[in-house]
Amino acid sequence: MAGNSDPLTPRAKLAVTAGKAVAAASRAAGRGSGSVIGGRVALKLDPDLLARLAQNLDVVLVSATNGKTTTTRLIAEALRAAGPVVSNALGANMPAGITSALAGSSEARYGVIEVDEKYLAGVARDTDPKCIALLNLSRDQLDRAAETRMLAENWREGLSGSKAVIVANADDPLVVWAASSSPNVIWVAAGQMWKDDAWSCPSCGGVMQRPGDDWFCGECGFRRPTPSWALSGDHVLDPHGSAWPIHLQLPGRANKANAASSAAVAAVFGVPPQVALERMYHVQAVAGRYDVVQFMQRDLRLLLAKNPAGWLETFSLIDPPPTPVILSVNARGADGTDTSWLWDVDYTRLTGHPIFVLGDRRLDLAVRLEVANQQFQVCENLDEAVQAAPPGRIEVIANYTAFQDLRRRVGN
């Protein structure tokens, strides 16, 4: 619970100071924000630092395969209606980055923290959250995160008996399985466009039945819970049945779903849906995502898609053909080095778009597009792709490190 007493011991204060110094040195050397290396140094000096920093905060954790950075930003914006917020807004979502973010503010009342799926249980132990938002689970970075069922099981075990209020997506069977071990769950009907990781029952392994928007296991009875919050078109329905309009500057159905979950979280902290949703309108872009930038006298919209579920959602929000599309894929450490996921993406959705392919693994992507009977051109760099693209705004879709490369190139 938020308070005014100083939870930091002399050792903790030294760790914070050292971490900030290392981060500043990293930034000065042009090595990035320094948040991760600064956090690592701070935790070396005081392994309990994250718990100490969270002690005086009302904490909400946000975890998912897709949408956690955006949802973290929306929740943070909503909670600022009730008091100062500290958040890892740029997405450094492992313990070191989270520690750095919390060390950056001593005045905050709320901590809104994005957490990598693998680290959720540990961060929850350290931060004693009041609320945990679970949005979705799907295949991602298969060389690092392994199979989605294992992640769901880790969440289920790690959150068993948690005192936190769990705000969970009722439409994702893996999320429901993970959250069901907790005594206090608020279910949100946020939708699920990608279903290919949840055709078998996480409880018994039986075949999942999916009539319409419902789902259930015919063998063990595991089924979709009744939601108390729901996304309904352009509105959020609250537990009383009231419909609140969603007005976002962020595009797409997925972001309306993120807003619905964010409104449910804000209500846990006493912020009414109307106030929360009005504040969310002010979010225009999230760490460069959805930004429209000028480059070589052309408008480029920058979109991040890191895995099959993310690409599916992104294809649903781009402008229709013949809008040109640039696709860029890397397979560096932060992306996951396994590119087999490209074969799980339905690239036929791009039929009619002029496609230009970039990135370290552009040839892997080219083979996939060839099999999908798409017309495309392989390019060496962004400049070449933009020069070759026909007139009009260009949609640029990239995975994680490719997205960062593109942002640097366009000066964003």
VENVENLIN-V814130 format. One record per helix or strand of 3 or more residues. SS is the DSSP state (A for helix, B for strand). FROM is the first residue (numbers start at 1). TO is the last residue. Records with the same first field share a line. If there is no record, write none. Layout:
BEGIN
SS: FROM-TO ; FROM-TO
END
This chain:
BEGIN
A: 10-28 ; 35-45 ; 49-54 ; 68-79 ; 95-103 ; 117-127 ; 142-145 ; 148-159 ; 173-179 ; 253-268 ; 273-280 ; 308-315 ; 340-344 ; 347-350 ; 362-371 ; 382-388 ; 400-410
B: 58-63 ; 85-87 ; 110-114 ; 131-134 ; 165-169 ; 185-189 ; 207-209 ; 229-232 ; 235-237 ; 243-245 ; 292-295 ; 298-304 ; 325-328 ; 355-358 ; 376-378 ; 394-398
END
